[in-house]
């Protein structure tokens, strides 16, 4: 399609407008076939309406990279409406017909001006009377113009293109409606480009256009980053980084006019279209947006800027408060919102700005004092309107200087609300401002420190040390010392020397009426390795099951009771009390209590709570202050998952913890230790040692004492996997001495005695291990869980020869099967199978070795799985090579069953297909579920992770 003589369109390049081009193309083809129609292009200033029309009608538009050739040609008469002629009758008509010489004094002598067309002469004279439209008076003129256009259309298909039609005069619009209603059969297309920023003076003709059957609206949307990238590639004549294109598109709101100006400015400034250029584009784009916003306000009444400023201060969906803050009426607010929406300054369908850059540009001219006054008024308006405290506090935070009393009260209320919804970092920001108004409030300082400990342990420790130094009496110092010590536990930091919690504990031990604070602080210091047990007891009449304790005190009690007293029921009671209390799930007391429940074999409740903690942390991931909380949640879950034998998943959690901790990861030892232990289990002990070597300090969510034990245990396991049994034994005995020195007595946490028995058995010195086995057996009897009893029986079994040893190993396998410790269960089956194989009982050894290989492989303990497979084959069994895929665990028959399950077959259909009994199918499925670690058929596909691939291999399995 090309413009004929008389067209005023110039060629121009377009980007990202293929859809719009297709629409115009379709209407043009229909018009050339005699089906007249109208296309209305809409959009704000600079969105590219004129460029689109020009590119289409001069043939330079690109459709799918192949041009728009093949369309019939049309004569395109192109006119532009001017603001200064918006009220001149027929100004739009004269703009359209001027290229043909049909306006002015010579119009009467034009060959087309004969017959009925001469009635159009009044509309073609520049000095036409500025009289209002009157149908009776203008009807003859309409007829003359229609006759003129019909002559042109009879000669050649015709397109009338009117740009800036929102400025068009009423007479022209009414004539175009008149023309369209009578143009059926004419090869005629009307194209009107209209800005959405300005309402027409008279909307009646536009309503008439919309009623036409061939009416088509083409709204021009903001350009995509890809389209802006193409613009940038042409502007810079070089490849463009996606981040650069995305930033330019974001800054310009997808407006091609703004994007074109910004790209030109960037090119003149020597900016390169790369990642660094994206940063410069944001800075320069902000200035251009500011200029655009100022130009918009200059075109509008002053109350539009007042409303925009109030919106920028208040935010979204507050029309009543916007009117009050702007000092205008509700009607003016609606009009202003309409004007801003038409300019696409607002987000679609919402009462807020389309981008932060626009909001910044609106507020930029305001000085700090003016903005502070507006924010103060906004806070008062919102408070009077009964808006939530946090909404009000958002404005108060931005007001410089110490808060006034009413502001401090509102900030306190906002902190309570934020803490209640699980946002301790936000609550801490509110209380920091309150502390500016009340720096002597030690209670406030303690509360703030408790909140900060969730997100910034170092800052919390500094606040608590200050509170400890300033505390006026012993009881207040005791509370500060307890908070300080638990913050150090959560952060994995050691206690500094000098006046601090140790000295406070010494005072408490000699005081009266402070037994409870002394017990709590002593427990916390025990976990830090900074106190010895004393004869301090709870006050008379007090039991562990009455009178609720603070969460951090209950959590400390749970850990101390589990690790030092080996009292499972009491420890679980304290832990469950923490978990059942309201509050955020991703706090240190909750995570520590989950660890206690895991030690007590209550892993279901522990993991359910930890899953909630991780989900809660993920929901707050957009808050940069929550990285530490996120890391703690993943660390705790990694430790519990590792204990249940979910080794790959625990590794994922450990890595997520280290990534979330960021720079603080250097202080976070627990996920590194879990990851190193998992690597040893997978047969990568050398990598485990490298990871351990990178731990320069030993902090963790549970404290230095616990980390030190885990550190020694993990190092010992890696040494033994590398063949250094003597080195492993030295580390284990060192762990044992350290545990006995500090009084640790839990058989499941860091069981050095059990590992020492395994190591001495491997060194062929089992008699040296008897004392260790007896010691551990006593601890296991006291703790009483299946996990504890199972590893104790296993430790005795590996150092006991003959039938007695086999019976102990069988007891261990059966006992551990009733516990959550899947890896230990596989280890017991392995030791039992190996002992039976050594005695020559191959038939009895095979099922235990197969079970050990299957279970260890399902857990991810590949080193143990490979060892069990080798012995199974030596015992005459068969098992495919273990590649790390869960499918390797399945027998041929089980693979056939799984293939049919994935195809949707029922158990009965599977039995009929394989010619086996229904009970056989159920037995196979039970085995599959156990090997894959799932509990129902629907989880099979997820467990295998590639259901389509599994189904595709089913024929090979059946073969």
HUBELQUI-V121431 format. One record per residue. N is the residue number from 1. RES is the residue in one letter. PHI is phi in whole degrees, 0 to 359 (none if undefined). OMEGA is omega in whole degrees, -180 to 180 (* if undefined). Layout:
((N:RES:PHI:OMEGA) (N:RES:PHI:OMEGA))
//
This chain:
((1:X:none:-178) (2:X:222:177) (3:X:283:177) (4:X:274:175) (5:X:307:-175) (6:X:106:177) (7:X:284:179) (8:X:256:-176) (9:X:278:174) (10:X:247:-180) (11:X:285:177) (12:X:196:-179) (13:X:274:178) (14:X:232:-180) (15:X:223:174) (16:X:69:-177) (17:X:239:-179) (18:X:298:-179) (19:X:298:180) (20:X:295:178) (21:X:300:-180) (22:X:298:-179) (23:X:297:179) (24:X:296:180) (25:X:302:-179) (26:X:297:180) (27:X:292:179) (28:X:294:179) (29:X:298:179) (30:X:297:180) (31:X:297:-180) (32:X:296:178) (33:X:273:177) (34:X:97:179) (35:X:255:-176) (36:X:298:-179) (37:X:196:-179) (38:X:222:176) (39:X:239:178) (40:X:246:176) (41:X:271:-178) (42:X:235:179) (43:X:158:-179) (44:X:285:177) (45:X:301:176) (46:X:84:-177) (47:X:282:173) (48:X:106:-179) (49:X:296:-178) (50:X:296:-180) (51:X:297:180) (52:X:296:180) (53:X:298:-178) (54:X:298:-178) (55:X:297:-178) (56:X:291:-172) (57:X:278:174) (58:X:261:173) (59:X:85:-178) (60:X:265:178) (61:X:294:-177) (62:X:248:180) (63:X:245:-178) (64:X:57:176) (65:X:75:-175) (66:X:246:-179) (67:X:72:179) (68:X:234:178) (69:X:297:178) (70:X:101:179) (71:X:277:178) (72:X:295:-179) (73:X:283:178) (74:X:223:170) (75:X:278:-177) (76:X:254:174) (77:X:266:-170) (78:X:245:177) (79:X:233:-180) (80:X:236:177) (81:X:279:-178) (82:X:248:-180) (83:X:296:-177) (84:X:285:179) (85:X:248:-174) (86:X:298:-179) (87:X:255:-180) (88:X:283:-179) (89:X:303:176) (90:X:63:177) (91:X:298:178) (92:X:293:178) (93:X:297:-179) (94:X:294:177) (95:X:296:-180) (96:X:290:-172) (97:X:267:-178) (98:X:303:-180) (99:X:299:-180) (100:X:269:-179) (101:X:75:-177) (102:X:262:178) (103:X:237:178) (104:X:87:-175) (105:X:296:-176) (106:X:278:-175) (107:X:296:-176) (108:X:295:-177) (109:X:267:-177) (110:X:290:-179) (111:X:305:-179) (112:X:285:-174) (113:X:271:176) (114:X:226:-180) (115:X:66:-176) (116:X:297:-177) (117:X:296:-177) (118:X:294:178) (119:X:294:-178) (120:X:278:-174) (121:X:305:180) (122:X:302:-179) (123:X:281:-174) (124:X:263:-179) (125:X:272:-180) (126:X:300:-177) (127:X:267:179) (128:X:302:-178) (129:X:300:177) (130:X:274:-179) (131:X:257:178) (132:X:294:-179) (133:X:293:174) (134:X:222:-172) (135:X:301:-178) (136:X:299:-177) (137:X:286:-174) (138:X:266:-177) (139:X:301:178) (140:X:299:178) (141:X:297:178) (142:X:301:-180) (143:X:296:180) (144:X:296:179) (145:X:295:179) (146:X:297:179) (147:X:298:-180) (148:X:296:-178) (149:X:292:180) (150:X:297:177) (151:X:299:-180) (152:X:298:-177) (153:X:289:177) (154:X:294:-179) (155:X:283:-176) (156:X:196:176) (157:X:309:-168) (158:X:236:173) (159:X:239:174) (160:X:258:-174) (161:X:246:-178) (162:X:241:-179) (163:X:270:-177) (164:X:53:-175) (165:X:293:176) (166:X:294:178) (167:X:264:-174) (168:X:289:-180) (169:X:286:-176) (170:X:296:-177) (171:X:298:-178) (172:X:296:-178) (173:X:298:-179) (174:X:292:177) (175:X:292:179) (176:X:298:177) (177:X:294:176) (178:X:302:-179) (179:X:297:-175) (180:X:294:-178) (181:X:289:-176) (182:X:246:-172) (183:X:263:-179) (184:X:300:-177) (185:X:98:178) (186:X:273:174) (187:X:281:-170) (188:X:228:176) (189:X:228:172) (190:X:261:177) (191:X:233:180) (192:X:245:177) (193:X:257:-171) (194:X:230:177) (195:X:282:177) (196:X:274:-177) (197:X:276:-175) (198:X:228:176) (199:X:280:177) (200:X:291:179) (201:X:297:-179) (202:X:232:-178) (203:X:273:-176) (204:X:300:179) (205:X:300:-180) (206:X:295:176) (207:X:296:177) (208:X:296:177) (209:X:302:-176) (210:X:296:-179) (211:X:280:-179) (212:X:289:-177) (213:X:301:-176) (214:X:260:-180) (215:X:290:179) (216:X:225:175) (217:X:261:178) (218:X:239:177) (219:X:285:179) (220:X:268:-178) (221:X:274:175) (222:X:301:180) (223:X:291:176) (224:X:284:175) (225:X:304:179) (226:X:295:179) (227:X:293:177) (228:X:296:177) (229:X:298:177) (230:X:293:175) (231:X:301:-178) (232:X:294:180) (233:X:297:178) (234:X:288:-178) (235:X:292:-176) (236:X:263:-180) (237:X:54:179) (238:X:198:178) (239:X:300:-176) (240:X:239:178) (241:X:292:178) (242:X:305:180) (243:X:295:178) (244:X:293:-180) (245:X:297:-179) (246:X:296:-178) (247:X:291:178) (248:X:298:179) (249:X:298:-179) (250:X:292:-178) (251:X:297:-176) (252:X:271:-179) (253:X:64:-179) (254:X:74:-180) (255:X:280:-175) (256:X:296:177) (257:X:296:178) (258:X:296:180) (259:X:296:180) (260:X:297:179) (261:X:294:-180) (262:X:294:179) (263:X:297:178) (264:X:296:179) (265:X:296:-180) (266:X:295:180) (267:X:293:178) (268:X:296:-180) (269:X:278:179) (270:X:78:-180) (271:X:283:178) (272:X:266:-178) (273:X:280:-179) (274:X:237:-177) (275:X:298:178) (276:X:294:178) (277:X:297:178) (278:X:298:178) (279:X:295:179) (280:X:292:178) (281:X:297:179) (282:X:297:-178) (283:X:293:-179) (284:X:290:180) (285:X:297:177) (286:X:300:179) (287:X:292:179) (288:X:293:177) (289:X:297:179) (290:X:300:178) (291:X:297:-180) (292:X:295:179) (293:X:294:180) (294:X:297:179) (295:X:296:178) (296:X:298:-179) (297:X:295:178) (298:X:293:-180) (299:X:275:-173) (300:X:246:174) (301:X:298:-175) (302:X:299:-178) (303:X:289:175) (304:X:293:177) (305:X:294:179) (306:X:298:179) (307:X:293:179) (308:X:299:179) (309:X:296:178) (310:X:298:177) (311:X:297:-179) (312:X:297:179) (313:X:279:-172) (314:X:278:-176) (315:X:106:-166) (316:X:264:167) (317:X:57:177) (318:X:228:-173) (319:X:300:-179) (320:X:293:180) (321:X:291:177) (322:X:299:180) (323:X:298:-180) (324:X:295:-178) (325:X:290:-179) (326:X:280:-179) (327:X:73:-179) (328:X:230:-180) (329:X:277:178) (330:X:297:179) (331:X:295:178) (332:X:294:176) (333:X:298:180) (334:X:298:179) (335:X:297:180) (336:X:296:179) (337:X:298:178) (338:X:297:180) (339:X:295:180) (340:X:291:179) (341:X:291:178) (342:X:295:178) (343:X:279:-179) (344:X:57:173) (345:X:280:-180) (346:X:265:176) (347:X:291:-178) (348:X:302:176) (349:X:73:-177) (350:X:226:178) (351:X:257:176) (352:X:209:-177) (353:X:289:-176) (354:X:290:-180) (355:X:204:177) (356:X:294:180) (357:X:296:179) (358:X:294:179) (359:X:300:179) (360:X:297:-180) (361:X:295:179) (362:X:291:-176) (363:X:276:-172) (364:X:303:-177) (365:X:292:-176) (366:X:283:175) (367:X:283:-178) (368:X:303:-178) (369:X:292:177) (370:X:299:-179) (371:X:295:178) (372:X:297:178) (373:X:297:179) (374:X:296:-179) (375:X:294:178) (376:X:297:178) (377:X:298:180) (378:X:297:179) (379:X:298:179) (380:X:295:180) (381:X:298:-179) (382:X:293:179) (383:X:296:179) (384:X:296:-179) (385:X:278:178) (386:X:77:178) (387:X:289:-179) (388:X:304:-176) (389:X:301:-179) (390:X:294:179) (391:X:295:177) (392:X:291:-177) (393:X:297:178) (394:X:302:177) (395:X:281:-178) (396:X:295:180) (397:X:298:-176) (398:X:273:-180) (399:X:267:-178) (400:X:291:178) (401:X:91:180) (402:X:295:-179) (403:X:295:173) (404:X:286:-177) (405:X:306:-179) (406:X:293:177) (407:X:292:-180) (408:X:298:178) (409:X:297:179) (410:X:294:178) (411:X:294:176) (412:X:298:179) (413:X:298:179) (414:X:295:178) (415:X:297:177) (416:X:299:-180) (417:X:295:-179) (418:X:294:179) (419:X:295:180) (420:X:295:179) (421:X:266:175) (422:X:80:178) (423:X:235:-177) (424:X:297:179) (425:X:296:178) (426:X:293:178) (427:X:300:180) (428:X:295:179) (429:X:297:178) (430:X:295:-176) (431:X:289:175) (432:X:300:178) (433:X:291:178) (434:X:296:-180) (435:X:296:175) (436:X:297:-180) (437:X:274:-178) (438:X:224:-176) (439:X:295:-179) (440:X:269:-176) (441:X:278:-177) (442:X:291:177) (443:X:298:177) (444:X:297:-179) (445:X:297:178) (446:X:295:180) (447:X:296:179) (448:X:298:-180) (449:X:298:178) (450:X:299:177) (451:X:286:-178) (452:X:295:-179) (453:X:301:179) (454:X:291:-171) (455:X:239:-177) (456:X:218:-174) (457:X:300:180) (458:X:297:178) (459:X:295:179) (460:X:296:180) (461:X:297:179) (462:X:296:178) (463:X:297:-177) (464:X:289:177) (465:X:297:177) (466:X:296:179) (467:X:296:179) (468:X:296:-180) (469:X:291:-174) (470:X:266:-174) (471:X:301:-173) (472:X:278:-177) (473:X:216:-174) (474:X:296:-178) (475:X:295:178) (476:X:293:177) (477:X:296:180) (478:X:296:178) (479:X:296:179) (480:X:295:-179) (481:X:295:179) (482:X:295:178) (483:X:299:-178) (484:X:298:-178) (485:X:293:179) (486:X:291:174) (487:X:296:177) (488:X:295:176) (489:X:299:-179) (490:X:296:-177) (491:X:273:-178) (492:X:72:-179) (493:X:258:175) (494:X:281:178) (495:X:279:179) (496:X:287:178) (497:X:283:178) (498:X:95:-176) (499:X:298:-177) (500:X:189:-176) (501:X:303:180) (502:X:299:-179) (503:X:293:177) (504:X:295:178) (505:X:299:178) (506:X:300:177) (507:X:294:-179) (508:X:296:-179) (509:X:295:-180) (510:X:261:-178) (511:X:270:178) (512:X:237:178) (513:X:74:-179) (514:X:230:-179) (515:X:297:-177) (516:X:298:175) (517:X:301:180) (518:X:294:178) (519:X:300:-178) (520:X:297:-178) (521:X:293:178) (522:X:300:179) (523:X:298:180) (524:X:296:-179) (525:X:290:175) (526:X:300:179) (527:X:294:178) (528:X:274:-177) (529:X:73:-174) (530:X:240:179) (531:X:204:174) (532:X:247:177) (533:X:293:178) (534:X:239:-179) (535:X:267:177) (536:X:300:-180) (537:X:233:179) (538:X:293:179) (539:X:301:-180) (540:X:305:179) (541:X:82:-179) (542:X:267:174) (543:X:235:-178) (544:X:290:-173) (545:X:250:177) (546:X:238:170) (547:X:50:-176) (548:X:298:178) (549:X:257:171) (550:X:301:-174) (551:X:302:-177) (552:X:292:178) (553:X:288:177) (554:X:298:-180) (555:X:295:178) (556:X:297:179) (557:X:300:-180) (558:X:300:-180) (559:X:295:-178) (560:X:295:-180) (561:X:295:180) (562:X:287:-172) (563:X:272:-174) (564:X:258:-177) (565:X:268:-179) (566:X:54:178) (567:X:254:-171) (568:X:295:-177) (569:X:298:-179) (570:X:295:180) (571:X:298:-180) (572:X:294:179) (573:X:297:177) (574:X:300:-177) (575:X:294:-180) (576:X:294:178) (577:X:298:178) (578:X:294:-176) (579:X:290:-179) (580:X:278:-180) (581:X:284:177) (582:X:291:179) (583:X:131:-178) (584:X:296:180) (585:X:274:-174) (586:X:261:177) (587:X:262:-179) (588:X:301:178) (589:X:303:180) (590:X:294:-178) (591:X:295:178) (592:X:296:179) (593:X:293:176) (594:X:297:177) (595:X:298:179) (596:X:296:179) (597:X:297:177) (598:X:296:177) (599:X:298:-179) (600:X:269:-180) (601:X:68:177) (602:X:264:-173) (603:X:285:-179) (604:X:298:179) (605:X:293:-179) (606:X:298:-177) (607:X:290:177) (608:X:299:179) (609:X:292:180) (610:X:293:175) (611:X:298:177) (612:X:296:-180) (613:X:295:179) (614:X:294:179) (615:X:298:179) (616:X:296:179) (617:X:294:179) (618:X:294:179) (619:X:295:180) (620:X:257:-173) (621:X:297:-180) (622:X:289:178) (623:X:276:-176) (624:X:297:-178) (625:X:278:-173) (626:X:261:-178) (627:X:300:-178) (628:X:293:178) (629:X:299:179) (630:X:299:180) (631:X:294:180) (632:X:296:-180) (633:X:298:179) (634:X:293:179) (635:X:297:-179) (636:X:297:-180) (637:X:292:177) (638:X:300:-179) (639:X:295:-179) (640:X:292:179) (641:X:298:179) (642:X:299:180) (643:X:295:179) (644:X:271:-180) (645:X:93:177) (646:X:272:-170) (647:X:292:180) (648:X:301:-180) (649:X:293:178) (650:X:295:177) (651:X:295:177) (652:X:300:180) (653:X:294:-180) (654:X:297:179) (655:X:294:178) (656:X:297:179) (657:X:296:-179) (658:X:294:180) (659:X:293:-178) (660:X:290:-177) (661:X:292:179) (662:X:62:-178) (663:X:294:180) (664:X:284:-178) (665:X:298:179) (666:X:298:-180) (667:X:266:-173) (668:X:257:-174) (669:X:274:-172) (670:X:304:-180) (671:X:296:176) (672:X:295:-179) (673:X:292:177) (674:X:298:-180) (675:X:296:179) (676:X:294:178) (677:X:298:180) (678:X:295:178) (679:X:298:177) (680:X:298:179) (681:X:296:-180) (682:X:274:179) (683:X:86:-179) (684:X:243:-175) (685:X:295:179) (686:X:297:177) (687:X:295:179) (688:X:299:-180) (689:X:295:177) (690:X:299:-180) (691:X:293:179) (692:X:295:-179) (693:X:297:180) (694:X:280:179) (695:X:271:-178) (696:X:266:174) (697:X:236:-175) (698:X:236:175) (699:X:273:175) (700:X:191:176) (701:X:297:-177) (702:X:253:173) (703:X:114:-175) (704:X:300:-178) (705:X:299:-178) (706:X:293:-180) (707:X:297:-179) (708:X:300:180) (709:X:293:178) (710:X:298:180) (711:X:300:-179) (712:X:294:-179) (713:X:295:-178) (714:X:293:176) (715:X:298:-180) (716:X:296:179) (717:X:298:179) (718:X:295:179) (719:X:300:-178) (720:X:292:178) (721:X:296:179) (722:X:274:177) (723:X:92:-179) (724:X:263:-179) (725:X:296:-179) (726:X:295:178) (727:X:297:178) (728:X:297:-179) (729:X:296:179) (730:X:300:179) (731:X:295:-179) (732:X:293:179) (733:X:293:175) (734:X:296:177) (735:X:297:179) (736:X:297:179) (737:X:298:-179) (738:X:296:179) (739:X:295:-180) (740:X:291:179) (741:X:294:-177) (742:X:268:176) (743:X:93:177) (744:X:295:-173) (745:X:219:179) (746:X:267:-175) (747:X:282:-177) (748:X:267:178) (749:X:285:178) (750:X:46:-177) (751:X:284:-177) (752:X:300:-177) (753:X:295:179) (754:X:292:179) (755:X:294:177) (756:X:296:177) (757:X:297:178) (758:X:297:-178) (759:X:293:180) (760:X:293:175) (761:X:296:178) (762:X:294:177) (763:X:274:179) (764:X:61:175) (765:X:231:-174) (766:X:297:-179) (767:X:297:178) (768:X:289:-174) (769:X:261:-173) (770:X:298:-180) (771:X:297:179) (772:X:295:-180) (773:X:295:179) (774:X:295:178) (775:X:299:-180) (776:X:293:179) (777:X:297:177) (778:X:296:178) (779:X:297:-179) (780:X:294:178) (781:X:298:-180) (782:X:291:-178) (783:X:286:167) (784:X:82:178) (785:X:273:177) (786:X:299:179) (787:X:298:-179) (788:X:296:-179) (789:X:295:-179) (790:X:292:-179) (791:X:288:176) (792:X:292:177) (793:X:296:179) (794:X:295:179) (795:X:297:178) (796:X:291:-177) (797:X:295:-176) (798:X:289:180) (799:X:252:-179) (800:X:253:-179) (801:X:279:171) (802:X:70:-177) (803:X:296:179) (804:X:299:178) (805:X:295:179) (806:X:297:179) (807:X:296:178) (808:X:295:179) (809:X:292:177) (810:X:295:176) (811:X:299:179) (812:X:298:-179) (813:X:297:-180) (814:X:293:-178) (815:X:292:-179) (816:X:291:177) (817:X:296:178) (818:X:269:-180) (819:X:249:176) (820:X:281:-171) (821:X:275:-176) (822:X:292:-179) (823:X:294:178) (824:X:294:176) (825:X:297:177) (826:X:298:180) (827:X:295:179) (828:X:294:177) (829:X:298:179) (830:X:297:-179) (831:X:295:178) (832:X:294:179) (833:X:297:179) (834:X:296:180) (835:X:296:179) (836:X:295:178) (837:X:295:179) (838:X:297:178) (839:X:280:178) (840:X:89:-180) (841:X:268:-174) (842:X:297:-177) (843:X:298:179) (844:X:285:-179) (845:X:288:-172) (846:X:302:-179) (847:X:298:179) (848:X:289:179) (849:X:290:178) (850:X:294:178) (851:X:299:179) (852:X:297:-179) (853:X:295:-180) (854:X:298:-175) (855:X:291:179) (856:X:296:179) (857:X:294:178) (858:X:296:179) (859:X:284:-175) (860:X:95:177) (861:X:275:-170) (862:X:292:180) (863:X:298:178) (864:X:294:-180) (865:X:298:180) (866:X:294:178) (867:X:296:179) (868:X:296:179) (869:X:296:180) (870:X:300:179) (871:X:290:177) (872:X:299:179) (873:X:295:177) (874:X:297:179) (875:X:274:178) (876:X:95:179) (877:X:273:180) (878:X:233:177) (879:X:199:179) (880:X:296:178) (881:X:300:-180) (882:X:273:-176) (883:X:256:-176) (884:X:104:178) (885:X:269:180) (886:X:293:180) (887:X:297:-179) (888:X:297:-177) (889:X:285:-170) (890:X:270:173) (891:X:284:179) (892:X:300:180) (893:X:295:-180) (894:X:293:178) (895:X:293:176) (896:X:298:180) (897:X:297:-179) (898:X:297:179) (899:X:301:179) (900:X:290:177) (901:X:299:-180) (902:X:294:175) (903:X:277:176) (904:X:94:-178) (905:X:285:175) (906:X:278:179) (907:X:300:-179) (908:X:294:178) (909:X:294:177) (910:X:295:180) (911:X:300:179) (912:X:294:-178) (913:X:293:-176) (914:X:265:-180) (915:X:59:177) (916:X:230:-180) (917:X:281:178) (918:X:297:179) (919:X:297:179) (920:X:296:178) (921:X:298:-179) (922:X:296:177) (923:X:296:178) (924:X:300:-178) (925:X:295:177) (926:X:300:178) (927:X:295:179) (928:X:297:-179) (929:X:299:-180) (930:X:293:-178) (931:X:293:-177) (932:X:273:178) (933:X:73:178) (934:X:244:-175) (935:X:241:-179) (936:X:203:-175) (937:X:298:-176) (938:X:297:-178) (939:X:274:-177) (940:X:299:-177) (941:X:300:179) (942:X:295:-179) (943:X:293:-180) (944:X:280:173) (945:X:68:179) (946:X:213:-174) (947:X:301:-180) (948:X:296:180) (949:X:294:179) (950:X:296:-180) (951:X:298:180) (952:X:294:-178) (953:X:268:-177) (954:X:304:179) (955:X:303:180) (956:X:295:179) (957:X:295:-177) (958:X:295:177) (959:X:286:*))
//
